[in-house]
Amino acid sequence: GGVVGLGILRAATLAGYRCALVEKEAHILMGASGANSGIACTGVDASPGTLERALIRDSISQIRPFLKAHNIPHRECGSLVCQWESD
């Protein structure tokens, strides 16, 4: 279940597979997905050239059309992220 399970379910369904989602908890939002702050990940801490970075970039290119197609309200507010090496 959760957001990852739903994402996999959606992709498989769109690819033509017949699917069912099985959730181990009593409610689908009892895990990490339910505690999500709603902030889209930018991948600022993902190393260049990694699968993580590639997947984040791919998801960024899909999120706006998905939200628009499903009439999901959202707000692009931007952010300032500062990173530094800790000693």
KOLDRENMAR-647916 format. One line per 2 residues: number of its first residue (from 1); their letters; for each residue x negated, y, z negated of N, C-alpha, C. Coordinates in nm, 4 decimals, decimal comma, padded with zeros to 6 digits. Example, Ala and Ser with C-alpha at 12.3 -4.5 7.8 and 13.67 -1.06 7.14 Angstrom:
REM KOLDRENMAR-647916
1> as> -01,3190:-00,5690:-00,7800:-01,2300:-00,4500:-00,7800:-01,3200:-00,3300:-00,7800 ~ -01,2850:-00,2250:-00,7080:-01,3670:-00,1060:-00,7140:-01,2900:00,0030:-00,7870
REM end
This chain:
REM KOLDRENMAR-647916
1> gg> -00,0817:-00,1198:00,0000:00,0000:00,0000:00,0000:-00,0853:00,1251:00,0000 ~ -00,0307:00,2308:-00,0492:-00,0999:00,3588:-00,0566:-00,1209:00,4215:00,0793
3> vv> -00,1925:00,5304:00,0809:-00,2128:00,6051:00,2047:-00,2950:00,5260:00,3063 ~ -00,3919:00,4498:00,2599:-00,4724:00,3699:00,3527:-00,3878:00,2582:00,4127
5> gl> -00,3137:00,1888:00,3280:-00,2269:00,0828:00,3764:-00,1225:00,1339:00,4747 ~ -00,0647:00,2497:00,4435:00,0336:00,3083:00,5341:-00,0297:00,3498:00,6662
7> gi> -00,1516:00,4000:00,6611:-00,2217:00,4381:00,7834:-00,2499:00,3168:00,8720 ~ -00,2917:00,2084:00,8089:-00,3171:00,0850:00,8837:-00,1870:00,0301:00,9399
9> lr> -00,0823:00,0331:00,8584:00,0494:-00,0132:00,9030:00,0972:00,0666:01,0233 ~ 00,0831:00,1973:01,0163:00,1259:00,2834:01,1269:00,0481:00,2529:01,2544
11> aa> -00,0834:00,2445:01,2429:-00,1666:00,2169:01,3604:-00,1318:00,0819:01,4223 ~ -00,1130:-00,0184:01,3387:-00,0806:-00,1523:01,3890:00,0582:-00,1540:01,4537
13> tl> 00,1531:-00,0848:01,3920:00,2887:-00,0782:01,4479:00,2875:-00,0067:01,5828 ~ 00,2151:00,1048:01,5907:00,2064:00,1784:01,7178:00,1362:00,0961:01,8257
15> ag> 00,0515:00,0024:01,7839:-00,0181:-00,0846:01,8788:00,0687:-00,2033:01,9217 ~ 00,1910:-00,2107:01,8662:00,2842:-00,3145:01,9086:00,2977:-00,4333:01,8158
17> yr> 00,2282:-00,4320:01,7035:00,2378:-00,5419:01,6086:00,3626:-00,5271:01,5215 ~ 00,4216:-00,6383:01,4837:00,5304:-00,6384:01,3856:00,4648:-00,6494:01,2492
19> ca> 00,4928:-00,5565:01,1597:00,4200:-00,5489:01,0333:00,5137:-00,5323:00,9149 ~ 00,4604:-00,5630:00,7992:00,5278:-00,5371:00,6720:00,4209:-00,4884:00,5744
21> lv> 00,4586:-00,3959:00,4907:00,3669:-00,3449:00,3892:00,4018:-00,4083:00,2553 ~ 00,3033:-00,4636:00,1905:00,3231:-00,5251:00,0598:00,2510:-00,4388:-00,0432
23> ek> 00,3235:-00,3974:-00,1455:00,2676:-00,3115:-00,2501:00,2600:-00,3903:-00,3805 ~ 00,1444:-00,3871:-00,4453:00,1283:-00,4628:-00,5693:00,1917:-00,3936:-00,6899
25> ea> 00,2076:-00,2613:-00,6816:00,2637:-00,1849:-00,7932:00,4160:-00,1735:-00,7800 ~ 00,4789:-00,1254:-00,8860:00,6245:-00,1086:-00,8852:00,6681:00,0055:-00,7933
27> hi> 00,5805:00,1024:-00,7721:00,6124:00,2185:-00,6887:00,4932:00,2462:-00,5983 ~ 00,5187:00,2867:-00,4756:00,4116:00,3055:-00,3773:00,3122:00,4161:-00,4160
29> lm> 00,3541:00,5088:-00,5015:00,2651:00,6194:-00,5383:00,2007:00,6030:-00,6765 ~ 00,1887:00,4817:-00,7244:00,1291:00,4609:-00,8565:-00,0233:00,4603:-00,8542
31> ga> -00,0840:00,4450:-00,7380:-00,2295:00,4408:-00,7282:-00,2893:00,5765:-00,6973 ~ -00,4029:00,5755:-00,6339:-00,4758:00,6981:-00,6025:-00,3972:00,7892:-00,5097
33> sg> -00,3189:00,7330:-00,4179:-00,2420:00,8152:-00,3239:-00,1427:00,9055:-00,3962 ~ -00,0860:00,8571:-00,5050:00,0103:00,9360:-00,5802:-00,0538:01,0516:-00,6544
35> an> -00,1818:01,0422:-00,6820:-00,2527:01,1478:-00,7538:-00,3239:01,2436:-00,6589 ~ -00,3036:01,2239:-00,5299:-00,3705:01,3064:-00,4291:-00,3278:01,4513:-00,4425
37> sg> -00,4211:01,5411:-00,4284:-00,3927:01,6838:-00,4415:-00,3314:01,7440:-00,3163 ~ -00,3298:01,6688:-00,2068:-00,2740:01,7199:-00,0827:-00,3747:01,7970:00,0007
39> ia> -00,4986:01,7984:-00,0401:-00,6021:01,8688:00,0347:-00,6618:01,7738:00,1376 ~ -00,6653:01,8167:00,2623:-00,7250:01,7345:00,3681:-00,8764:01,7355:00,3528
41> ct> -00,9358:01,6198:00,3619:-01,0813:01,6072:00,3470:-01,1518:01,6634:00,4699 ~ -01,2537:01,7434:00,4477:-01,3294:01,8013:00,5578:-01,4559:01,7236:00,5891
43> gv> -01,4936:01,6348:00,4994:-01,6138:01,5555:00,5220:-01,7423:01,6308:00,4965 ~ -01,7340:01,7372:00,4181:-01,8521:01,8197:00,3938:-01,9667:01,7398:00,3329
45> da> -01,9336:01,6360:00,2571:-02,0393:01,5580:00,1942:-02,0713:01,4286:00,2689 ~ -02,0077:01,4063:00,3836:-02,0361:01,2864:00,4632:-02,1594:01,3116:00,5498
47> sp> -02,2492:01,2185:00,5490:-02,3731:01,2346:00,6256:-02,3466:01,2336:00,7756 ~ -02,4118:01,3223:00,8518:-02,3962:01,3241:00,9970:-02,4316:01,1887:01,0582
49> gt> -02,3546:01,1476:01,1574:-02,3807:01,0233:01,2273:-02,3251:00,8989:01,1605 ~ -02,2584:00,9133:01,0449:-02,2040:00,7969:00,9753:-02,0621:00,7678:01,0210
51> le> -02,0173:00,6464:00,9944:-01,8797:00,6087:01,0245:-01,7832:00,6964:00,9460 ~ -01,8172:00,7272:00,8216:-01,7321:00,8137:00,7400:-01,7088:00,9477:00,8094
53> ra> -01,8151:01,0102:00,8565:-01,8034:01,1403:00,9239:-01,7185:01,1271:01,0505 ~ -01,7408:01,0210:01,1286:-01,6650:01,0004:01,2518:-01,5163:00,9826:01,2230
55> li> -01,4828:00,9067:01,1188:-01,3423:00,8845:01,0848:-01,2757:01,0115:01,0342 ~ -01,3480:01,0894:00,9579:-01,2923:01,2156:00,9084:-01,2667:01,3107:01,0244
57> rd> -01,3621:01,3232:01,1152:-01,3436:01,4107:01,2317:-01,2244:01,3651:01,3160 ~ -01,2107:01,2339:01,3327:-01,0984:01,1793:01,4092:-00,9660:01,2130:01,3409
59> si> -00,9618:01,2000:01,2093:-00,8373:01,2294:01,1377:-00,8030:01,3781:01,1443 ~ -00,9040:01,4634:01,1404:-00,8793:01,6072:01,1503:-00,8145:01,6407:01,2848
61> sq> -00,8582:01,5744:01,3916:-00,8016:01,6025:01,5239:-00,6587:01,5520:01,5375 ~ -00,6163:01,4596:01,4498:-00,4821:01,4025:01,4585:-00,3815:01,4642:01,3622
63> ir> -00,4273:01,5286:01,2561:-00,3353:01,5712:01,1511:-00,2391:01,6813:01,1947 ~ -00,2864:01,7836:01,2631:-00,1965:01,8932:01,3025:-00,0846:01,8453:01,3949
65> pf> -00,1151:01,7706:01,5030:-00,0065:01,7202:01,5882:00,0903:01,6285:01,5123 ~ 00,0384:01,5488:01,4192:00,1241:01,4594:01,3413:00,2204:01,5401:01,2540
67> lk> 00,1685:01,6392:01,1833:00,2536:01,7214:01,0970:00,3601:01,7932:01,1778 ~ 00,3215:01,8470:01,2924:00,4168:01,9179:01,3786:00,5240:01,8227:01,4316
69> ah> 00,4832:01,7056:01,4787:00,5770:01,6083:01,5356:00,6784:01,5588:01,4329 ~ 00,6398:01,5569:01,3067:00,7283:01,5056:01,2021:00,7866:01,6163:01,1145
71> ni> 00,7728:01,7412:01,1596:00,8268:01,8568:01,0866:00,7864:01,8569:00,9391 ~ 00,6594:01,8283:00,9159:00,6070:01,8280:00,7792:00,5440:01,9646:00,7525
73> ph> 00,5968:02,0372:00,6544:00,5391:02,1691:00,6261:00,3978:02,1559:00,5697 ~ 00,3144:02,2494:00,6090:00,1782:02,2523:00,5565:00,1265:02,3948:00,5667
75> re> 00,0183:02,4184:00,4981:-00,0414:02,5520:00,4991:-00,1913:02,5361:00,5154 ~ -00,2457:02,6007:00,6170:-00,3909:02,6015:00,6358:-00,4442:02,7252:00,5653
77> cg> -00,5122:02,7015:00,4547:-00,5578:02,8145:00,3746:-00,7087:02,8315:00,3745 ~ -00,7800:02,7336:00,4291:-00,9252:02,7444:00,4322:-00,9872:02,7228:00,2956
79> sl> -01,1164:02,7109:00,2932:-01,1870:02,6924:00,1667:-01,3333:02,7312:00,1849 ~ -01,3961:02,7586:00,0761:-01,5384:02,7851:00,0743:-01,6022:02,6760:-00,0099
81> vc> -01,6896:02,5985:00,0500:-01,7547:02,4887:-00,0207:-01,9033:02,5210:-00,0307 ~ -01,9547:02,5173:-00,1518:-02,0967:02,5429:-00,1753:-02,1608:02,4158:-00,2271
83> qw> -02,2730:02,3792:-00,1685:-02,3463:02,2615:-00,2139:-02,4891:02,3018:-00,2443 ~ -02,5448:02,2342:-00,3414:-02,6853:02,2549:-00,3709:-02,7418:02,1264:-00,4315
85> es> -02,8707:02,1138:-00,4192:-02,9388:01,9977:-00,4760:-02,9488:02,0168:-00,6271 ~ -02,9209:01,9096:-00,7008:-02,9362:01,9189:-00,8458:-03,0757:01,8678:-00,8828
87> d> -03,1347:01,9318:-00,9778:-03,2700:01,8926:-01,0233:-03,2625:01,8070:-01,1465
REM end
